[in-house]
Every structure is written in structure tokens, then in C-alpha cells.
Amino acid sequence: MNISELPCGSAPAPAAYPYFPTRWQHVLYRNWSLVPPEVLADILNCDVTAVITAAQELGLPGNTATVPQWRTSGYLTLIRNNWQLLDYEQLLKLLDFTPERLAYTLKEEDFCFYKLGQLKPACPKVRYTPLTPEQQKRTEQIRELMLKHFPGELQEYVEPPFAFTGKYHSLEPAGNNQDTFEFNFIHSYAASCGDVLGEAELCDPVPENLLAQYASMGIKGVWLHALLYLLCPIPGAEEFSAGHDLRLKNLQLIAQRCAKYGIKIYLYLNEPRSMPPAFYEKFPHWGGRSVRGTRTLCTAAAPEILEYLEHAMRFLFTQVPELGGALTITMSENPTHCHFDYHGSECPMCRNIPQEKIIADINRAMERGMHAAAPDARMLCFDWAWRRSENDSEVISFKKKVIDLLPKNKNVYVVSVSEWGLITRVGGVEQYLVDYSISQPGPAEEAKAVWQYAKAVGLGTVAKIQINNSWELSAIPNIPVPYLVKKHLDNLRASGVDGVMLSWTLGGYPGGNLEMLNASPEEIAAVRFAPEIAGKVVQAWKIFSDAFSEFPFNVNVIYTAPVNYGPMNILHAKSTGYQATMVGFPYDDLNSWRAVYPEDIFISQFQKLSEKWAEGIAVLESVSGNTNAGFAELLRISTAAYCHFRSTFLQSFFVRARNAGDRETMRKCATEEQTLAIKLYHIARVDSRIGFEASNHYYYTLNDLREKVINCDYILNEELS
């Protein structure tokens, strides 16, 4: 593949970062200790000595050792951090990727290119050049700032990135270990959204110690991303399935390992998946609509697509009989069939075929193949986005039509997002919830109606929820709001739902709110903390739960606002002109952040949330004397959460003030933002889970948080002086 074939979109000019004297120093700063100095020297076209000297001049840590996992397990962080700095050629060197590997990552790894804004800034080549006297002076200012806030031993990680993978262990149950649901499953905290089976030997998606901890907490299933054609080649197109034997072997080993702990593997299958453009040269009649540089797969024009789906499922479950089942998504952001995004009318071959039939045909074909090989495996049909059109407000009747066409089998389940359709009025703004809410517990009447109908026709039911965290705040392993989680679980038990999907890709941490499956908050506190401390912990949990209910929930808020990046997100004294992207780059786009909320309400809700949350932290901090590691962890996670919530308020207030020309408010916000960045920095140093999320890797590194300090200092002393 040629580099020129990588997607560029509109390719605008990159954003400005004036607080670094040169662009090459910015590249060096962001990547120091993440990739070897030799790699940076190669990219910058200079020798290693020059790179090391330049790092020291910027006040960066003198240790040149790197953590190799950044390139194997943190490459999404590297991509984001350099998206506005490097062109594709230099980015490939940094990642040690081929163009093919990067193209796959951008296309298939959880909508990566979409998260990056569907554009690649037109970055000029970055090269090392000797500093001018003025640049040298600014460099010295940065060094002095670093030595002031991060001297000596405070520059290094205490717990290295990814170290959490070695810390899983079985836990003593806090409750009766009698989960009332028939089954549950969660996304592995250790698994990315990439080619997890092809790279399992490099990055184990379900290590044994993680399974031990899951099992001790009553977890009965784990789900992983998979693509059928990468496990079972399409006859006549085997070249597109390179490595399928290795993936299948790894899947067999993983499923067998999970079985030792009584845990089933469920494969997420978003099928029939669109293929690379070259595939349609061999199978032109399989192609439907043109979309995003490829084509959908038209099940009307090529009925053999359904035959392949049935064959592939039979093959897969024959080869790996330990599998627990499959989670199918038949409407989604990924190009699959011609109606995947409600624009099926653009396909002349299937425009007149009802959507419900296309959805059901795909599920029926996959179910036939799976149950022919494994009759007891669970077919989990996710109704995510099942509706007639994108703006359809009445969806229950359509979902019933699909359900009527599904195979009536006791091992076929309808999966619904529990809170989808919930009506809320946070800040007085009425909202119709979609998914990813912990702050507003479900289930919604809409979900309950679907489950009731599914049960009436003989199908099982599953509630998809978020129990540990959500896109409301995914940078910490769990949001400590157990009373909101308890309310949701109690409501689900009352609804009679059969199973629970405990997370999307985020929220798989083996601890935190997961204990709520078998215990109450009071029981957990009594087991995990000393008697004199347990009462304070319960008090703080109640305050946190009450505070979090103030979150101004809207799906566009949780996707675009800086809440997941917190203090890491850069302040801009002048508008960047960039639009915030889905859990990718918040930039300075307040209009996208607030979604349907008026500016004043959006800002005031995050102010209320952060101020109430601070009251809960004060309760924890009032505990004196020696406490256990669990208490220190709770205080650490709660404080990190505060940093993110408070920073979202401050950044929003800053942009509003900037747009109004209110320099004094800008100064106050930048001053507090700098303080929050330092506070979060010291937490991230000692806890490798802070800032990590499976589908995005690390939202920030220590370098990023130090950079925010530089950014705030520059705004205060140069742009607002």
C-alpha cells in the first residue's frame, strides 16, 4: 500500500501550539520516553546526542528508557498525540507501522478515523534545527517551569504505564455471591478493539490473573471484537483473511483458558462486514452502496452472503465449541449491509426490501450456523439503532417487527440498552436518553416494552448497561457512585430481565461497582474498610451518587466534551476552528460540547457536579490515621474524577469568557486548570489505570499533563499579560 492511499479528508492546516518555540521540540516533548530516542532522532533527522541534549534543555527526565508497550498496546495514544504534529510518513516511523497496518487501525479499530475527525491535518515535515537566541530563551523558561513543578524524582512514573495488567487477583466476596441474573458478560479490561486475536501472543486480551479476579466477582462471560472473514475465509477470497489460522488457534486457547474459570467467551460480530475495495473486483455483485471508500454488502443482490454467514458461524463454533455465543449488531456506524445507516434507498437492489427483513435475515443465517454446531450457545441479537430512520422517535413497533422474524429458540436473546428512551430533565432541559448513562439509571419504559414482547414470543432478554464507568467519565477504572448503580440493578431485577451485558468496551475493570452484582454498598464497605472508616465511605458514596445525577447527559456531550480528557485538553487563547470529535479531540469547541444545553446551564451543571463532588472528597479526607490500600485507592480515584469534572467546567467557562473578551475570567480558569493538571499528574504517576480505557488506550501521559502546565503558564504570562 502506498502512503498516499491513507485517508486525509479535508486536510486542513494543523492547530497552533505557540507555547513551544519550535514544532520539533513539541514532537520531542510529547514522545519523550514513549519511543526510543533513536526513533525520534530518525524522525527529526538528527543524531541521538542532539535529541537527548534537547530533551534535557526542555527539562524532561534524563532517563532515556522507554516502555515498549506504548507501541504494542498504546499506539492509539501515539496516533492522537501526533495527529496534529506529524505527516503520515513520520507518523509511521514513530509507530513502526506499515501503511497497511495503519489503514486497518484507522478503519477497523473502533471507528478510529471517525474519532480523529475524518481528516488528517496537512502537517509539514518536522526537522531538527539549531535554536535561535529567542528560541533558546523560551526553551530555558520551559525548563525552569518543569524544574519548579516537577523536580527530580517527581518526573518519573512510580507505577509504569500498563503495570495494572500484573495486579489482578482473586477477591474475597463482599456479599452472598448469588447473582440473581441468569448470566452476565463484560468487555475484557485488557482487550483493545483491534485485531485482538491476531495479536493475542503480543498483547493477551484475557490474561489468566484477570480471569481469576473476574471469576471471584461472579463474572460469567467476556466479550471480544471479531471479524468473521478474519476467522473463516470467504471462498475464493482467501487472500483477505491472512492469519486466520493463527487467530483461530488463539481463540481456541483463550476459550479453553476461560472455561477453567467458568467464564464463556462471546464474540461481537458486526456483520456482514464491508470488505476492502480490491475484494469487489473479484466479487462485484456482492457490492451494494458506495460508502467511505468501500462498498456495503448487498444481501439481496448476493444471497450467497447469507450462505457465507451461516457457513462461517457453523465452522467457528465447530472449531471452538467452548464459545458461549455471539453478540450481533446489525445496525451500526460500521458499513455492513446496505441499510446499516438508514440510507438503503440508495441501493437499487434492496431499496424495496423492508429493513426488518434484512436485519432478521442476517440474524437468522448466523443463528442457523451457530446452533447447527453448538445448540446451547447463546445468540444475542442487539437491537442497538433498530428503527426505521435516524430520527424515528417511535421505535417499539419496528423492533417488534424484527422480533417477529427472529428464530424462536430458547437460546436466542434480544439485547436492549436499558436506559434507551429514558426521559430526563437535568438542569431543566428535557432529554431522550440513548446509551452510556450511569448518572441516570434505567431501565426506560421503551426497553421494558421490548423485553416484555420478546418474552411473550419465547425469546430471552438481556439488558446492556454500564456498571463501572461510561463515556460520562471513562478515564478512571470506576466511577464511585454505587447508589446509582444499585438503583439500576434493583430496577432490572424487578423487570425480570434474564441477562446483563455489563459494559461496552469501557467499564471492564475487575473491581469497583462490579461488586454490586452480589452485594449492597453497605456490605461492600463493611468488608473492604475498617468499622470506623466504613461509615465515612458510605457517606461519601452517597454524596458522589447525588452529585453525579447533576451530569448534563446527552450523547453528544459525552462524546465531544473534554470530560474524558480532563485537564490534559489544551486551552487555546484564540479559536482553533476545529470541531470536536467523538471521544477523540475536544479542541475548544464549546458549541459541540454543550449539545442541546444552553451555555449557562451546561457550565452551571458541571460547576454543581464538581462542587458537590468536592464535598464527598472532603468526607474521605476527614478520615485520620492509618487506612488500608483500598481506602487510598478510593480517595485517589475520587480525586481524579474531580479533576475531570472540574476541568470540564473550567474549560467551558474559559472558552465562553474568551469568546466574550473576558480576560480576567480566562486568567482565573487557566490558573485553576494548571493546578488541576498538577494534581492529576501526581495521581497518574502512582496509578497506571488512571487515564486508560481499552478502546482508546491512554487519554494522556505524564508528558501531556506537564505540557498542560506549560500551556497554562504561556496563556497567563504571554497571551493574557
Secondary structure, DSSP 8 states (H G I E B T S, - for coil): --GGGS--TT-------TTSSSHHHHHHHHHBTTB-HHHHHHHHTS-HHHHHHHHHHTT--S-----THHHHH-HHHHHHHHTTT--HHHHHHHHT--HHHHHHHHHHSSSHHHHTTS--------------HHHHHHHHHHHHHHHHHS-GGGGS-SS-TTGGGG-------SS-----SSEEEEE-TT--SSSTTTTTTTS-SS-HHHHHHHHHTT--EEEEEE-GGGTS--TT-GGGGTTHHHHHHHHHHHHHHHHTTT-EEEEEE--S--B-TTHHHH-GGGEEEEETTEEEE-TTT-THHHHHHHHHHHHHHHH-TT--EEEEE-SSSS--BTTTTS-GGG-TTTTTS-HHHHHHHHHHHHHHHHHHH-TTSEEEEE-TT-SSSTT-S--HHHHHHHHHHS---TTEEEEEETTTT-EE-GGG--EE--S--SSS----HHHHHHHHHHHHTT-EEEEE--SS-BTTB-SSS----HHHHHHHHHHHHHHT--EEE--SSS---SSGGGGGGT--HHHHHHHHS-HHHHHHHHHHHHHHHHHHTT----HHHHHHSGGGTGGGS---SS-------TTS--TT-HHHHHTTS-HHHHHHHHHHHHHHHHHHHHHHHT--S---HHHHHHHHHHHHHHHHHHHHHHHHHHHHHHHHT-HHHHHHHHHHHHHHHHHHHHHHHH-TTTTEETTTEES--HHHHHHHHHHHHHIIIII--
